[in-house]
Structure formats: C-alpha cells, structure tokens
Amino acid sequence: MDRFVGLSVFVAAVDKGSLAAAARAHGITPAMAGKHLAAIEAQLGVRLLQRTTRKLHLTDIGRDYYQRSSLILDALDEADRNAAQRQDQPHGTLRVSAPTTFGALHLGEPVAEYTRRYPNVSVEMSLEDRYVDLIEGGFDMAIRIGTLPDSSLISRKFGESGMAACAAPSYLDKHGRPKEPADLRRHDRLAFSKATSEGDWSFTDRKGKTETVSGPTRLKADNMQMLLAAALNGGGVVYGPTFVLGEHISSGALEQVLPDYTTESLGVHALYPSSRMLGTKVRCFVDILEEKFGRATL
C-alpha cells in the first residue's frame, strides 16, 4: 500500500476522531482506511491506535508517530504549495501579533515593503508583550523572541538579538563602573517585568562560568522603551535586548557595563499554525522578514 496515503489516513483518523471520518476525507471506504492503518502497524510491528466502537486512543508510540507523521505531511504539503503558488499574489488582511518595542522599532520597514510589493493585502499589527493565542485571537501569525514553549505552532527563526547591560556615562561616573557581575547588586537596576525572570541577569566569563545577578530592582516596567528612557536619564543600569539598546550604546549615550562578559542570545521567530493551514499572505511576509533580517544579530 502507498506509504504516504497510509500516513495521511492515520493522521486524519487522529485529527477527525475516527477511521470512518478519515475514509470520507480521502474518498475511500472505512474498510480500506482500516487496511491502510493495519499495514502501517504491521510494518512497524507496533500498535499505534487502540480502537473501540466509539473512540480512537493513541498509544504512547502512536502519539510520537502521529507528531512526526504530521510534520512529514506538513513538509510535503508545503513543498506542493510552494510549487503551485509561486505565481499567486497574496490578498486580504494579514493579522500579526508582535512584541511592543520590537514591532515599533523594527517591523515598520518590512511591513512597508510587504504592502508595496503586494498591493492586494493590508496589515493589522497588534503590539503587546503578553502571550497571545493565535487561534483564539484570530491572528495569522506572531513574532516572538526568546525561548519558545512547546506548541503545535510552526516556527521560523529569522534573526537573533543579544542582551546587554548598560547605563548612562553620567550615572557610572557617579556610582562607579562594575568590574564583575556581583557589583551590580550595589547599583540601581532597571528590569523588564515581562521577562521570564525579571530580576535575574546572567553573565558568562571567558572561562565559561556563568553568574546570575538576582535580587531587588530599583525600577521594573513592562515596556522596554520606558526603561531605556530611564537609563538615558541616569536612572540606573538597564539589562535588555540589543535591538533596543544597541543604537544608544554605539552612539555613546549609553555605556555597556561588563563588556568582557557574554550574555544570552535570543532568537527572533515567526510563528504560525500548521503549514497545512498556511496562506500565501503569511508565507510572503515571512519571506520578507528573512530577506530583511537575514538571521542577523540585531
């Protein structure tokens, strides 16, 4: 039996809850759908589904096989669509969720290019730093930064951002320049409250030893631009992404502290539902993001 048809029947049976529904989706009889599933199980020598008269239940092996099979079918579907839709023009409204500061500083240019290149689309951009459920929120895609939680969403990394600790030179002239991470505990620290651990700042020395600075902060806020303004005005030491702070470090308005230490790197990702549901308008915007950022460190 055709292996890909068998995988499709198996995945459809799990998605739709029954072999009969999977059979209808593929235009075959329930008996034939059962044969496809039996052929896969016979070849693998394992049981993938426990079948009752009312419901299908994945075995532990079946659950892993389902996830991997879904990825295989997604990749095949995407390859087919890429070939068939290369000449298609996206249309409609693209709804995107993105972090507030990153969106304000870095997404204006790619959005302008997207709307210039594809005149039949419009963009609705929602900027907020809280977690947004794409399906419930009605979004086509999201931009997310940092470590991604396990989910059914597909992700494409299109850039990276380093982290840096810095302060206004006037503040450092008055309070002293830290020589090691522990010195930061004596400084006024400005922390982003939406971070996984808002007051925990990590630094790694040249020998690979990592030290985390934790404890009270003088100011915490849920907006990096507010923290940036406080740092520029001598409010203390801020720790944040270089896509916010880098320009001001380069200009000298902020001075990086502990420059001999390295900090974590944050991936910048585009997330969207399964590629089987992916439209041309999303794919074209993600392509522009990759063109613009080219996996560069921001």
N, C-alpha and C positions, 0 to 999 in steps of 0.2 A: 504494500500500500504506500501511497505517496506520503513521505515523512512530513512535509510542510502542511499538507491537508490534515494529517493526524494531529499535529501541534495546534493548528487552528481550531479544530473541533474540541480538543482538550481545553484550550484557553477559553473558548466560547462557552463550553459547558460550565466552567467555573464562574465566568462573568455573569452568565444568564441563569445559573442555578439548576440546570437540568440538561440531560442529553437531548431530550426532545426539542428544547429551545435551540440548542446548538445545531441540531439537524435542520430545523426550519431556516436558520440563518445561512446555512450552507447549501440549501436546496437538496438535501438527501433524506433518506428515511432514518428514523431513530435506530433501527437495527444496524444500518450502515455506520451511523455515528458510533454505536457501541463497538462495532468491529474495528474502527479506527483506534478507539481508546484501548481496546484489548490488544491490538497489535503493538502499540507503544509499550504497554505494560509487559507484554511477553518479551519484547526485545530488551527492555531494561531489566527484567526479572524482578520487578518490584510492583507493589500496589500503589497507585497514585491517588485513587479516589475510593472511598468507602461509599457504596451506593445502597440506599434504602428506597422504599416505594415512594417516599415523599421528598427526600433531600439528598444532595451530594455532600460529602465531607472530605476535605483534603487530608491526606496523611501528612506526617512531618516531611517525608521525602517529596510528596506531591506538592506541598506548599513551596519548597525551594525550586522544584522543577517548573512550577507554574510561573514563578517570578522570572526565572531565566528564559523560559519559553516566550513570555510576554516581551522581554527585551529583544529577543531574536526577531519576533514578528514585527515589533515596532521598527527595528532597523530595516527590515525588508520593505515594510510599507513606506518608510521614509525614502528609501532608495527609489522605489517605484514613483512616488510623488515628485521627488526631485527631478526625475527624468521627464515626467509627464507635465509638470507645472512650470518648467524653466521659463516658458514664454508667457505664463499667466501674470497678470497685473493684480496686485492686492487691491482690495476695495473695502469700504466700510469703516468702522471706528475701531481703533486699537486702544484697548484699555490697559494701562500699565500701572502697577504699584511699585514705588521705589522709595528708598530712604530719603529723608528730607534734604539733608545737606548735600549728599552725593547728587541727587537729582537736580538741585538748584545750581550746583557748580559745574556739572559735567554732562548732563543729558540734553541741554538746550541745543548744542551743535548737532548731535546725531539725529535728534527729532526734526530739526530744520532740514537736514539733508534727506531724511526719510520722506517728509511731506513734499519736498521739492522733486525728488526722484519719482514719487508715486502720487500723482495729483488726485487719484480717486480715493485716498484714505484721509481720515482725520485722526487725531490722537487725543485721548483723555488721560492725563497723567495725574495720579494721586500720590502725593508726597507725605509720608508719615513713617515714623520709626518703629511703630508697633508691628507685631506679626499680623499678617493679613492672609486669610484663607482665600485662595484664588477662586475656587468654585463658588463658595458662599458669597464672596464679594463681587462676583461677576467680572473678574479680571481675565484678560487673555494671557498675561504673563506678569512676572515680577522680577525686579532686580534685588538681589540680596548679597550681603557682604559678610564674610567670615565663614565659620564652620557651619555647614548645613545639617539640619536634623534629617534623620531617615524619613523618607516620604515616597509617595508614588510619583512625585513630580520628576520631570526630566530636567537636568541642569547642564548648561554650557558655560564654562569659565571663559571670560573674555578679558580679564585684567587682574591685577593684584595691587594691593596697597600695603605699604609698610606702616609701622606705628612709630611714633616719636614722642619724646618728652621735651618740652621747650618752655621758655619763659622770655619775657621782655628783658633786654640787657639792663634796663634801669632796676628791675626787680632783683636780678642776680648781683648787680653791683652793691645793692643794699643788704641782701640776705646771704650772699656767698654762693659759690658755684659748687654743686655736689660733685664729689670725687668718686663716690661709689653709691650703689642703689640705696643702701641704708640711710644715707644722708638725706634722702627725700622725705623721710619721716619727720624731719625738723622743718620742713617747708610747707607753705600753703599750697595744698594740692587741689587741682580743679578736675573733677571727674565727670565722665559721661554716664548718666544714671541708667541708660538703656543697655549698657554693656552687660555681658554675662556675669562678670564680677566687677562692679563699677569702681571699686577702690583698689583692685589688685592689678598692679603694673609689673610686668615681667621684663627682666633684662638678662642677657646671656653674655658672659665674658669670653675672652679669646680662647680660654681653655674648655669652653663648652659648659661651664657651670652656670645654671640659671638661678637667679634670686628674684623673689616676688616681694614687692613692696605693698603692704596692706595697711589697714587701719583707717582712722578718721580722715575725712577730706574737708577742706575749708569751704568748698563750693561744689555742689553737684547739680547738674541740669540735664534735661532730656533733649537738648539742642546743641550741637557742636559749634554752631556759629555764635551762640551766646557765650560759650566757654572761650572761644577764640577771641572775642571782643574783650572779655575779662583779662585774658592773658596779655593781649596787646597793650592794655592799660595798666599793666603792672600788678595784676591781681594774684599772681602765683604761677605755679608750674602746671601746665596742661599736658595731658597724655592723650593722643588721638591719632587718627589716620593721616598719613602724609598727603592724601588727596585734599585734605582741608588745610593742613599746617605747612606743607612743603613750600608753597609760594612765599610765605611770610618768613620762613627760615632762610630761603635763598636771598630775599631782599634785605635781610638783617634786622627786620622788625622784631623777629623772634630769634632767640639763640637756642640751639639744641643743647640739651644737657646730657651728660654721659655719652658722648658721641662714639667712644671706643667700645661701647656695648651694642649688641644687636637685639632687636625686638622681634616679635612675631610678625608674620606676613598674613594678610587677609585676602582670600580670593574674592573676586567680584564676579558674580554669576547671574546669568539669565535663567529663570525657571519658568516652566510651562507644563501643562498637562501632557499625558501620553502623546507621543508623536502620531498615534492613530487619530488624534483629535486636533492636530496642529494645522492651522490655516496658513495660507501664503502670507498674509499680512504679518503674522508673528515671525515666520521664518525670515522674511526680508528685513525686518527690524533687527533681529539678532545678527544677521549677516552684516548690517551696517555697524552695529556695536563692535563686532570683531574687526571690521575694517578700521574703525576709528581708534580703538584702543590697542588692538594687535597683541593682546596678552601682556601689555607693558605694565611696569610698576608705576602707579600714579602717585 
